[in-house]
Amino acid sequence: MHKSLARKILESHIVSGSWNESPEIGIKIDQTLTQDATGTLAYLEFEALGIDSVKTELSASYVDHNLLQTDFKNADDHRFLMSCAMKYGVYFSPPGNGVSHPVHMERFGVPGKTLLGSDSHTSTAGALGMIAIGAGGLDVGLAMAGEPFFLKVPKIMGVKLTKKLKPWVSAKDVILEMLRRHTVKGGVGKIIEYWGPGVNTLSATDRATIANMGAELGATTSIFPSDEMTRDFLERQGRVHQWIPLEADPNAEYDENDEIDLSAIEPLIACPSSPDNVVKVKDIEGTPVGQVIIGSSVNFSFRDMMVVCKALKGKVAHPSVSLEINPGSREVLENIEKAGGTLILNHAGARVQQSGCLGCIGMGQAPPTKTASVRTFPRNFKGRSGTEDDFIYLSSPETAVAAAIFGSITDPRKLGTYPKITEPKKYIYNDSIILKPLPVEERKKVTIVRGPNIAPFPALEPLPESYEGEVLLKAEDNISTDHIMPAGNEVLPLRSNIPLISEHTFERVDKTFSSRAKQAQGAIVVGGENYGQGSSREHAALAPRYLGVRVKIAKGFARIHRTNLINFGIIPLTFKNPSDYSIIEQGDRISLPDIRKAIENGAEEFEAILKGREERKLPLKIILSKRERDCILEGSLLNIIKKKFYRPK
């Protein structure tokens, strides 16, 4: 069989199961990545295993999300993360050094390796020919302990790229075209593999933009070949010795196929409030804009920043626009400084911020009320910006800078001649800012620093014999983890305190959810399609579990959230008859008699009892592997793993 690149790398890392004969496979993880919004839990979970050091080839901890220090919480947690890194043999990238994904590409990414990260945009590293997968913090903590990562055998979608992009069209428009075609659930259960002659026209950082936002398709990950463009990137980073060529077999077979003529793509933009609400920029020209933000984890690169700088040269941002720049890394900032870019930005009235996620995660940079904000970010879910009635558009840097100059959404082709960008032969970089792992003997002397915001990890009880609960919430299609557990500067600092953060569960949907859950005798949530899309944050599973939710019933689940639910002992059930979704109302009760026995016996179908306006049977599906069933029965994956690592004194 002629194999895809994704399959070849995955098969070389399989330690459990097989591609053709198993419903799921366990793969060896070479590298891990954590960020501070999810990392505190990951390290608390790793610590619970009692292991002295990480077992991976390389693990890195980044502080890039919770950068606002409005009180002690974030500052304390940064110290906790740094001391954990020093204790367990992890690289530590401090606040201001950059967003995890660009920094990991610059300093650590290696073609052919596997990377597991506690951030859904870990897929960015697929630009270097890596299998890079976002997951919950518990899965990443276990990978640091040397445990395999389990996933369903994915379908591989091959996307052939031909020709090349025209001026004022860039990689962001390519992924927006993918979202226009396939929607936010079109990639669920799939790896997106790009190939074809058009790939050779895209730089490694262009590919990073496309791979990053593959997460918005719901894809397991995205991957590009490791070719001369990959080699060029690593050479400019001083790491060419780590390059190896990797590509799919000739005439590789894919489960699905698509083809994009790059020369046919026009400037595109995602309208509020979903990444797949994509239209041509020219179709909404004239929409007034009050804010433009360029950078963050996507469109973070030297090329992206310098296109903006050159377009702004000799100009000033429109007086109605707050123009803000979030360089992806300190390295990018230093290199645009050397190229004269920051002087242009300052003269144009731009606000150059520290390297970090910032407004992308709702950590500052909230737009004005009922005002359009054009951003090069990956997501625009309602309220994620920090302003409840926001109007967030997602675009390329080219379209964003045009909006900043004209004060309204404008086709960037009206800016004139497309600027030529010459990348440095060798990037300026400073590895001394990233703290390296200590020698093993030195690690024993490190004391982990804990602020008062870090609460003990909650106990998670095994599944009872039977369960009955009230339907506390009935959600629609495409509910995101931002709906379940909001981001932003009020909630994110509580990420290592489950009792406190649980108070905010579903507050963007129903502010009474937390208080009602505490009073309920059993709790169930019902959802539509693609339930739990978006971020990898496991708080969206752990907080509902803390509040007593043991069952979620949906038409379909997003990959990472489904795994997180199972990891924390919540049963993800799906409707046997999707039309039954319409007969359930909030306030109904659902009884699951002998549910434990059904899961123990491997049942794939289960008959619950809906106690609504009238009592009736509710047929459901239990689609779980043997490993997942054990996790549900035990109450959490952590309970199982702790038994494995427990050594009586």
C-alpha positions as CSV (number, residue, x, y, z in Angstrom):
1,M,0.0,0.0,0.0
2,H,1.2,3.5,-0.8
3,K,1.1,5.3,2.6
4,S,0.5,8.9,3.6
5,L,3.2,10.7,5.6
6,A,0.9,10.9,8.7
7,R,0.4,7.1,8.7
8,K,4.1,6.4,8.3
9,I,5.0,8.5,11.3
10,L,2.2,7.2,13.4
11,E,2.9,3.6,12.6
12,S,6.6,4.1,13.5
13,H,5.4,5.2,17.0
14,I,2.7,2.6,17.7
15,V,3.3,0.7,21.0
16,S,-0.3,-0.6,21.3
17,G,-2.8,-1.8,18.7
18,S,-2.4,-1.7,15.0
19,W,-3.5,0.5,12.1
20,N,-5.9,-2.0,10.4
21,E,-7.0,-4.2,13.3
22,S,-7.6,-1.9,16.3
23,P,-10.3,0.7,17.0
24,E,-7.6,2.8,18.7
25,I,-3.8,2.9,18.8
26,G,-1.4,3.9,21.5
27,I,1.6,5.9,20.3
28,K,5.0,6.8,21.9
29,I,5.2,10.5,22.5
30,D,8.7,12.1,21.8
31,Q,8.0,15.6,23.0
32,T,5.4,17.4,25.1
33,L,4.3,21.0,25.3
34,T,2.3,22.8,28.1
35,Q,1.1,26.3,28.5
36,D,0.2,28.1,31.7
37,A,-3.6,28.1,31.3
38,T,-3.5,24.3,31.2
39,G,-0.1,23.5,32.5
40,T,-0.7,23.9,36.2
41,L,-3.2,21.0,36.2
42,A,-0.9,19.0,34.0
43,Y,1.9,19.3,36.5
44,L,-0.4,18.7,39.5
45,E,-1.4,15.5,37.7
46,F,2.1,14.5,36.9
47,E,3.2,15.2,40.5
48,A,0.5,12.9,41.7
49,L,2.3,10.0,40.0
50,G,5.4,10.4,42.2
51,I,7.9,10.3,39.3
52,D,11.2,12.1,39.7
53,S,11.7,13.3,36.1
54,V,9.9,13.4,32.7
55,K,10.5,10.4,30.5
56,T,10.2,12.1,27.1
57,E,13.0,13.1,24.8
58,L,12.0,16.7,25.4
59,S,9.3,18.5,27.4
60,A,8.8,22.3,27.4
61,S,6.7,24.5,29.6
62,Y,5.5,27.9,28.2
63,V,4.0,30.9,30.0
64,D,2.0,32.7,27.2
65,H,-1.7,32.8,28.2
66,N,-2.1,34.3,31.7
67,L,0.3,37.3,31.3
68,L,-1.8,39.9,33.1
69,Q,-0.7,40.1,36.7
70,T,-3.7,42.0,38.1
71,D,-3.2,40.2,41.5
72,F,-1.0,37.5,42.9
73,K,-2.6,34.5,41.1
74,N,-0.9,34.5,37.8
75,A,2.5,35.6,39.2
76,D,2.3,32.8,41.8
77,D,1.4,30.2,39.3
78,H,4.3,31.2,37.0
79,R,6.7,30.5,39.9
80,F,4.9,27.2,40.4
81,L,5.4,26.2,36.8
82,M,9.1,27.3,36.8
83,S,9.8,25.3,39.9
84,C,8.0,22.2,38.4
85,A,10.2,22.6,35.3
86,M,13.3,22.7,37.3
87,K,12.2,19.8,39.5
88,Y,11.2,17.4,36.7
89,G,13.7,18.2,33.9
90,V,11.6,20.4,31.6
91,Y,12.6,23.4,29.5
92,F,10.9,26.6,30.7
93,S,10.0,29.6,28.5
94,P,9.2,32.5,30.8
95,P,6.5,35.2,30.4
96,G,7.1,37.5,27.4
97,N,9.4,35.0,25.5
98,G,6.6,34.0,23.2
99,V,3.6,31.9,22.4
100,S,4.3,28.2,22.8
101,H,3.7,27.2,19.2
102,P,6.1,29.6,17.4
103,V,8.8,29.2,20.1
104,H,8.5,25.4,19.9
105,M,8.9,25.5,16.1
106,E,11.9,27.9,16.4
107,R,13.8,26.0,19.1
108,F,12.6,22.4,19.5
109,G,10.5,21.1,16.6
110,V,12.0,18.1,14.7
111,P,10.6,16.4,11.6
112,G,9.3,12.9,12.1
113,K,8.8,13.3,15.9
114,T,5.5,13.1,17.8
115,L,4.5,16.1,20.0
116,L,1.6,16.1,22.4
117,G,0.5,19.5,23.8
118,S,-2.0,20.7,26.3
119,D,-3.3,23.2,23.8
120,S,-5.5,22.5,20.8
121,H,-3.2,24.5,18.4
122,T,-0.3,22.2,19.1
123,S,-1.0,21.1,15.5
124,T,1.1,24.1,14.4
125,A,4.2,22.0,14.5
126,G,2.8,19.8,11.7
127,A,4.3,22.5,9.5
128,L,7.7,20.8,10.2
129,G,6.5,17.3,9.3
130,M,5.7,16.4,12.9
131,I,2.6,14.5,14.2
132,A,1.6,17.2,16.7
133,I,-1.6,16.7,18.6
134,G,-3.5,18.8,21.1
135,A,-4.9,17.0,24.2
136,G,-6.0,17.6,27.7
137,G,-3.5,18.2,30.5
138,L,-3.9,14.8,32.0
139,D,-3.0,13.1,28.7
140,V,0.1,15.3,28.5
141,G,1.1,14.7,32.1
142,L,0.9,10.9,31.4
143,A,3.0,11.3,28.3
144,M,5.6,13.1,30.3
145,A,5.6,10.0,32.6
146,G,6.3,7.8,29.6
147,E,2.8,6.6,29.0
148,P,1.5,6.2,25.5
149,F,-1.1,8.5,24.0
150,F,-4.2,6.7,22.8
151,L,-6.4,7.8,19.9
152,K,-8.8,6.3,17.5
153,V,-7.2,5.3,14.2
154,P,-7.8,8.5,12.2
155,K,-8.9,8.9,8.6
156,I,-6.4,10.8,6.5
157,M,-7.7,13.6,4.2
158,G,-5.2,14.4,1.5
159,V,-5.4,18.0,0.2
160,K,-3.5,18.5,-3.0
161,L,-2.2,22.1,-3.4
162,T,-1.4,23.3,-6.9
163,K,0.0,26.6,-8.4
164,K,0.8,29.5,-6.1
165,L,-0.9,32.3,-4.2
166,K,-1.4,35.7,-5.9
167,P,-0.2,39.0,-4.4
168,W,-2.2,40.1,-1.2
169,V,-3.4,36.5,-0.7
170,S,-1.6,34.4,1.9
171,A,-1.7,31.2,3.9
172,K,-4.5,32.4,6.2
173,D,-6.7,32.6,3.2
174,V,-5.9,28.9,2.4
175,I,-7.1,27.7,5.8
176,L,-10.1,30.0,5.6
177,E,-11.0,28.3,2.3
178,M,-10.7,24.9,4.0
179,L,-13.1,26.1,6.7
180,R,-15.5,27.5,4.1
181,R,-15.5,24.1,2.4
182,H,-15.5,21.7,5.3
183,T,-16.8,23.7,8.4
184,V,-15.8,23.5,12.0
185,K,-16.7,19.8,12.2
186,G,-15.4,18.7,8.8
187,G,-12.1,17.5,10.2
188,V,-13.3,15.5,13.2
189,G,-11.6,12.1,13.4
190,K,-9.2,13.1,10.6
191,I,-5.6,14.1,10.0
192,I,-5.3,16.7,7.2
193,E,-2.2,16.1,5.0
194,Y,-1.2,18.7,2.5
195,W,0.8,17.6,-0.6
196,G,1.3,18.5,-4.2
197,P,3.4,21.1,-6.1
198,G,1.7,24.1,-4.4
199,V,3.2,23.0,-1.1
200,N,6.7,23.9,-2.4
201,T,5.5,27.6,-2.7
202,L,4.7,27.9,1.0
203,S,7.3,28.6,3.6
204,A,7.4,26.7,7.0
205,T,5.7,29.6,8.7
206,D,3.0,29.8,6.0
207,R,2.4,26.1,6.6
208,A,2.3,26.8,10.4
209,T,-0.7,29.2,9.8
210,I,-2.6,26.5,8.0
211,A,-1.6,23.7,10.4
212,N,-2.5,25.9,13.4
213,M,-6.1,26.5,12.3
214,G,-6.6,22.9,11.3
215,A,-7.8,22.7,15.0
216,E,-10.7,24.9,13.9
217,L,-11.7,22.1,11.4
218,G,-11.9,19.8,14.4
219,A,-9.0,17.8,12.9
220,T,-6.8,15.5,15.0
221,T,-3.9,17.4,13.5
222,S,-2.5,18.6,10.1
223,I,0.8,17.8,8.5
224,F,3.1,19.0,5.7
225,P,6.1,17.1,4.2
226,S,9.6,17.9,5.5
227,D,11.3,19.3,2.4
228,E,13.7,22.0,1.3
229,M,11.4,24.7,2.8
230,T,11.6,22.9,6.2
231,R,15.3,22.6,5.8
232,D,15.5,26.3,5.0
233,F,13.6,27.2,8.2
234,L,15.7,25.0,10.4
235,E,18.9,26.4,8.8
236,R,17.8,30.0,9.6
237,Q,17.2,28.8,13.1
238,G,20.7,27.3,13.4
239,R,19.3,23.8,13.7
240,V,19.8,22.4,10.2
241,H,21.5,19.3,11.6
242,Q,18.0,18.2,12.9
243,W,16.4,18.2,9.4
244,I,15.5,15.0,7.7
245,P,13.4,14.7,4.4
246,L,10.0,13.1,4.9
247,E,7.1,12.8,2.5
248,A,4.2,10.5,1.6
249,D,4.8,7.5,-0.7
250,P,4.3,8.3,-4.4
251,N,0.7,7.9,-5.2
252,A,-0.2,7.7,-1.6
253,E,-3.8,6.6,-0.8
254,Y,-6.0,8.8,1.3
255,D,-9.4,8.1,2.9
256,E,-10.6,11.5,1.5
257,N,-9.3,13.9,-1.1
258,D,-9.6,17.5,-1.8
259,E,-7.7,19.9,-4.1
260,I,-7.0,23.6,-3.9
261,D,-5.7,25.8,-6.8
262,L,-3.8,28.4,-4.8
263,S,-3.9,30.8,-7.6
264,A,-7.8,30.8,-7.5
265,I,-8.0,31.9,-3.9
266,E,-9.1,35.5,-3.2
267,P,-8.7,37.4,0.1
268,L,-11.2,35.8,2.6
269,I,-12.5,36.7,6.0
270,A,-14.4,34.8,8.7
271,C,-17.4,36.8,10.0
272,P,-18.8,36.7,13.5
273,S,-19.0,34.4,15.3
274,S,-17.5,31.2,13.9
275,P,-14.3,30.4,12.0
276,D,-16.2,28.8,9.2
277,N,-18.5,31.7,8.5
278,V,-16.2,32.6,5.6
279,V,-16.9,35.1,2.8
280,K,-14.8,37.0,0.3
281,V,-13.4,40.3,1.7
282,K,-14.8,42.2,-1.2
283,D,-18.3,41.1,-0.4
284,I,-18.3,43.0,3.0
285,E,-16.1,45.9,2.1
286,G,-17.0,49.1,3.9
287,T,-17.8,47.5,7.3
288,P,-16.5,50.1,9.9
289,V,-13.7,48.7,12.1
290,G,-12.7,49.9,15.6
291,Q,-9.8,47.5,16.3
292,V,-7.2,45.5,14.4
293,I,-4.9,42.9,16.1
294,I,-2.1,41.1,14.2
295,G,-0.1,38.2,15.6
296,S,-0.6,35.7,18.5
297,S,-0.3,31.9,17.8
298,V,-1.2,32.2,14.1
299,N,0.2,34.7,11.7
300,F,3.0,35.2,14.2
301,S,6.0,35.2,11.8
302,F,8.6,37.6,10.6
303,R,7.0,37.5,7.1
304,D,3.6,38.3,8.5
305,M,4.8,41.2,10.6
306,M,7.0,42.6,7.8
307,V,4.1,42.6,5.3
308,V,2.2,44.7,7.8
309,C,5.2,47.0,8.4
310,K,5.9,47.6,4.7
311,A,2.2,48.2,4.0
312,L,2.2,50.8,6.8
313,K,5.4,52.6,5.8
314,G,4.7,56.3,5.4
315,K,1.1,55.8,6.7
316,V,-0.8,56.2,9.9
317,A,-3.5,53.9,11.1
318,H,-7.0,55.3,10.7
319,P,-8.0,57.4,13.8
320,S,-11.0,55.2,14.4
321,V,-8.8,52.1,14.7
322,S,-6.8,50.7,17.7
323,L,-4.0,48.9,15.8
324,E,-2.3,46.3,18.0
325,I,0.6,44.0,17.3
326,N,1.2,40.7,19.2
327,P,4.5,39.2,18.0
328,G,4.5,35.5,18.2
329,S,7.9,35.3,19.9
330,R,10.7,37.5,21.2
331,E,12.7,36.2,18.3
332,V,10.3,37.6,15.8
333,L,10.2,40.9,17.6
334,E,14.0,41.2,17.6
335,N,14.2,40.4,13.9
336,I,11.6,42.9,12.8
337,E,13.4,45.4,15.0
338,K,16.6,44.7,13.2
339,A,14.8,45.1,9.9
340,G,13.4,48.5,10.9
341,G,9.9,47.3,11.4
342,T,9.2,48.4,14.9
343,L,10.0,52.0,14.0
344,I,7.4,51.9,11.2
345,L,4.9,50.4,13.6
346,N,5.5,53.1,16.2
347,H,5.2,55.9,13.6
348,A,2.0,54.4,12.3
349,G,0.5,54.5,15.8
350,A,0.5,50.8,16.4
351,R,0.6,49.5,20.0
352,V,3.3,46.8,20.0
353,Q,2.6,44.3,22.8
354,Q,4.6,41.7,24.5
355,S,4.9,38.3,22.8
356,G,1.9,36.3,24.0
357,C,-1.6,35.1,23.4
358,L,-3.2,38.2,25.0
359,G,-6.5,39.1,23.3
360,C,-6.8,35.7,21.6
361,I,-7.6,34.1,24.9
362,G,-9.5,37.2,26.2
363,M,-6.5,38.3,28.3
364,G,-6.9,42.0,27.6
365,Q,-7.4,43.7,24.3
366,A,-11.2,43.5,24.6
367,P,-12.8,45.5,21.7
368,P,-15.3,48.3,22.3
369,T,-19.0,47.5,22.6
370,K,-20.8,46.5,19.4
371,T,-17.6,47.3,17.3
372,A,-16.0,45.2,14.6
373,S,-12.6,43.9,15.4
374,V,-10.5,42.4,12.7
375,R,-7.9,39.9,14.0
376,T,-5.5,37.4,12.6
377,F,-6.4,35.0,15.5
378,P,-7.7,31.4,15.0
379,R,-11.1,31.8,16.8
380,N,-13.9,34.2,17.1
381,F,-16.5,32.5,19.3
382,K,-19.0,35.0,20.8
383,G,-17.7,36.6,24.0
384,R,-14.2,35.0,23.8
385,S,-12.7,38.5,23.3
386,G,-13.9,39.7,26.7
387,T,-16.7,41.8,25.2
388,E,-20.0,39.9,25.3
389,D,-21.6,41.7,22.3
390,D,-18.4,41.5,20.2
391,F,-18.1,41.3,16.4
392,I,-14.9,39.5,15.7
393,Y,-13.6,38.9,12.2
394,L,-10.7,36.6,11.3
395,S,-8.4,37.5,8.5
396,S,-4.9,37.4,7.0
397,P,-2.4,40.1,8.0
398,E,-2.8,41.6,4.6
399,T,-6.6,42.1,5.1
400,A,-6.1,43.2,8.7
401,V,-3.6,46.0,7.8
402,A,-5.9,47.2,5.0
403,A,-8.6,47.5,7.6
404,A,-6.3,49.4,9.9
405,I,-5.3,51.9,7.2
406,F,-8.8,52.5,5.7
407,G,-10.8,52.2,8.9
408,S,-13.1,49.6,7.4
409,I,-12.9,46.1,6.0
410,T,-11.2,46.6,2.6
411,D,-9.8,44.2,-0.1
412,P,-6.0,44.4,0.5
413,R,-5.4,44.4,-3.2
414,K,-6.3,48.1,-3.1
415,L,-3.0,48.7,-1.2
416,G,-1.0,48.7,-4.4
417,T,2.2,46.8,-5.1
418,Y,2.7,43.8,-2.9
419,P,5.8,44.2,-0.8
420,K,8.8,41.9,-1.2
421,I,9.9,40.3,2.1
422,T,13.4,39.0,2.4
423,E,13.9,36.8,5.4
424,P,17.2,36.9,7.4
425,K,19.8,34.4,6.3
426,K,20.1,33.6,10.0
427,Y,17.5,34.7,12.6
428,I,18.6,36.4,15.8
429,Y,17.7,34.2,18.7
430,N,18.6,34.0,22.3
431,D,18.4,30.5,23.8
432,S,19.6,31.7,27.2
433,I,16.1,33.1,28.0
434,I,14.7,29.5,28.0
435,L,15.7,27.8,31.2
436,K,17.3,24.4,30.5
437,P,16.6,21.2,32.5
438,L,18.9,20.9,35.6
439,P,21.2,17.9,36.0
440,V,19.4,15.0,37.7
441,E,21.2,15.5,41.1
442,E,20.3,19.2,41.1
443,R,16.6,18.5,40.6
444,K,16.4,16.7,43.9
445,K,17.2,20.0,45.7
446,V,14.4,22.0,44.0
447,T,11.3,22.8,46.1
448,I,8.1,23.4,44.2
449,V,6.7,26.8,45.0
450,R,2.9,26.8,45.6
451,G,0.8,30.0,46.0
452,P,-2.5,30.0,47.9
453,N,-4.4,29.8,44.6
454,I,-3.4,26.2,44.0
455,A,-6.0,23.8,45.5
456,P,-5.7,20.1,46.0
457,F,-6.8,18.0,43.1
458,P,-10.5,16.8,43.7
459,A,-11.2,13.2,44.5
460,L,-13.1,11.5,41.7
461,E,-15.3,8.5,42.8
462,P,-15.9,5.4,40.7
463,L,-19.1,5.0,38.6
464,P,-22.1,3.9,40.7
465,E,-24.2,0.9,39.7
466,S,-27.1,3.1,38.4
467,Y,-27.4,6.8,37.8
468,E,-30.2,9.3,37.5
469,G,-29.9,13.0,37.0
470,E,-31.7,16.1,36.0
471,V,-31.1,17.6,32.6
472,L,-29.5,20.8,33.9
473,L,-28.8,22.2,30.4
474,K,-29.8,21.5,26.8
475,A,-27.2,22.9,24.5
476,E,-27.3,23.5,20.7
477,D,-24.8,22.4,18.0
478,N,-21.2,23.5,18.1
479,I,-21.0,24.4,21.8
480,S,-17.4,25.3,22.4
481,T,-15.2,24.8,25.5
482,D,-15.4,28.6,25.8
483,H,-19.2,28.2,26.4
484,I,-18.5,25.5,29.0
485,M,-15.6,27.1,30.7
486,P,-14.9,30.7,29.7
487,A,-11.4,32.1,29.2
488,G,-10.5,35.7,30.0
489,N,-8.7,37.5,32.8
490,E,-11.4,36.8,35.4
491,V,-11.6,33.0,35.0
492,L,-8.2,31.8,33.7
493,P,-6.3,32.8,36.9
494,L,-8.4,30.2,38.7
495,R,-7.3,27.3,36.5
496,S,-5.4,25.5,39.3
497,N,-8.4,25.8,41.7
498,I,-11.2,23.6,40.6
499,P,-13.7,24.6,43.4
500,L,-13.4,28.2,42.4
501,I,-13.3,27.9,38.6
502,S,-16.3,25.6,38.7
503,E,-18.4,28.6,39.7
504,H,-18.0,29.8,36.2
505,T,-19.2,26.6,34.4
506,F,-21.5,27.4,31.5
507,E,-22.0,31.0,32.7
508,R,-22.0,32.3,29.2
509,V,-25.0,30.0,28.5
510,D,-26.8,30.0,31.8
511,K,-25.4,31.9,34.8
512,T,-27.5,29.7,37.2
513,F,-25.9,26.4,36.1
514,S,-23.3,26.1,38.9
515,S,-25.8,26.8,41.7
516,R,-28.4,24.5,40.2
517,A,-25.8,21.7,39.8
518,K,-24.9,21.9,43.5
519,Q,-28.5,21.4,44.4
520,A,-29.3,18.7,41.9
521,Q,-29.5,15.1,42.9
522,G,-27.5,13.9,39.9
523,A,-26.7,16.1,36.8
524,I,-26.8,15.5,33.1
525,V,-26.0,17.8,30.1
526,V,-27.5,17.3,26.6
527,G,-25.9,18.7,23.5
528,G,-26.1,18.8,19.7
529,E,-23.5,18.1,17.1
530,N,-19.7,18.8,17.6
531,Y,-20.2,19.3,21.3
532,G,-17.1,20.7,23.0
533,Q,-15.3,22.1,20.0
534,G,-12.4,24.5,20.4
535,S,-9.8,24.6,23.2
536,S,-8.2,21.6,24.8
537,R,-8.8,22.9,28.3
538,E,-9.7,20.0,30.5
539,H,-11.4,22.3,33.0
540,A,-14.4,22.1,30.6
541,A,-14.7,18.5,31.7
542,L,-13.3,18.5,35.2
543,A,-15.4,21.5,36.5
544,P,-18.7,19.9,35.5
545,R,-17.5,16.6,37.0
546,Y,-16.7,18.5,40.3
547,L,-20.3,19.9,40.2
548,G,-21.7,16.4,39.9
549,V,-22.2,15.9,36.1
550,R,-21.6,12.2,35.4
551,V,-23.3,11.9,32.0
552,K,-23.3,14.0,28.8
553,I,-25.6,13.0,25.9
554,A,-25.0,14.6,22.5
555,K,-25.5,14.1,18.8
556,G,-21.7,14.1,18.5
557,F,-18.6,15.1,20.5
558,A,-15.4,17.0,19.5
559,R,-12.3,14.8,19.8
560,I,-10.4,16.5,22.6
561,H,-13.4,17.2,24.8
562,R,-14.7,13.7,24.4
563,T,-11.3,12.4,25.6
564,N,-11.3,14.8,28.5
565,L,-14.8,13.7,29.6
566,I,-13.6,10.1,29.7
567,N,-10.4,11.0,31.5
568,F,-12.5,12.4,34.3
569,G,-15.2,9.8,34.5
570,I,-18.0,11.5,32.6
571,I,-19.9,9.1,30.2
572,P,-20.2,10.5,26.7
573,L,-23.3,9.0,25.3
574,T,-24.8,9.6,21.8
575,F,-28.3,9.3,20.6
576,K,-29.2,6.1,18.7
577,N,-31.9,8.2,17.1
578,P,-30.7,11.8,16.7
579,S,-34.3,13.0,16.5
580,D,-34.7,12.1,20.2
581,Y,-32.7,15.3,20.9
582,S,-35.8,17.3,20.2
583,I,-38.0,15.5,22.8
584,I,-35.7,16.3,25.7
585,E,-36.3,19.5,27.7
586,Q,-34.3,21.2,30.4
587,G,-35.6,20.0,33.8
588,D,-36.4,16.5,32.6
589,R,-34.8,13.6,34.5
590,I,-33.0,10.7,32.8
591,S,-32.5,7.4,34.6
592,L,-29.7,5.0,33.6
593,P,-30.4,1.8,35.5
594,D,-27.5,-0.7,35.7
595,I,-25.3,1.6,33.7
596,R,-22.1,0.3,35.3
597,K,-23.0,-3.3,34.4
598,A,-23.7,-2.3,30.8
599,I,-20.3,-0.6,30.5
600,E,-18.5,-3.5,32.2
601,N,-20.1,-5.9,29.8
602,G,-19.1,-3.9,26.7
603,A,-22.6,-3.0,25.7
604,E,-22.7,-0.6,22.7
605,E,-26.4,0.3,23.1
606,F,-28.2,1.2,26.2
607,E,-31.9,2.0,27.0
608,A,-32.3,4.9,29.4
609,I,-35.6,6.2,30.8
610,L,-36.6,9.7,30.0
611,K,-38.9,11.2,32.7
612,G,-40.3,14.3,31.0
613,R,-43.8,15.2,30.1
614,E,-44.4,11.5,29.9
615,E,-42.1,8.6,30.7
616,R,-40.5,6.9,27.7
617,K,-37.5,4.8,26.7
618,L,-34.5,6.7,25.4
619,P,-32.1,4.5,23.3
620,L,-28.5,5.6,23.5
621,K,-25.1,4.5,22.1
622,I,-22.1,3.7,24.3
623,I,-19.1,3.9,21.9
624,L,-16.1,3.3,24.1
625,S,-12.9,1.2,23.8
626,K,-12.1,-1.3,26.6
627,R,-9.5,1.2,27.9
628,E,-12.1,4.0,28.0
629,R,-14.6,1.8,29.7
630,D,-12.1,1.0,32.5
631,C,-11.5,4.7,32.9
632,I,-15.2,5.5,33.2
633,L,-15.7,2.7,35.7
634,E,-12.7,3.7,37.9
635,G,-13.9,7.3,38.0
636,S,-10.9,8.8,36.1
637,L,-7.8,7.9,34.2
638,L,-5.7,9.4,37.0
639,N,-7.2,6.9,39.4
640,I,-6.0,4.0,37.2
641,I,-2.5,5.4,36.5
642,K,-1.9,6.2,40.2
643,K,-2.4,2.6,41.0
644,K,0.1,1.6,38.3
645,F,2.7,4.0,39.7
646,Y,2.0,3.6,43.4
647,R,4.8,2.0,45.3
648,P,4.1,1.0,48.9
649,K,6.7,2.4,51.3
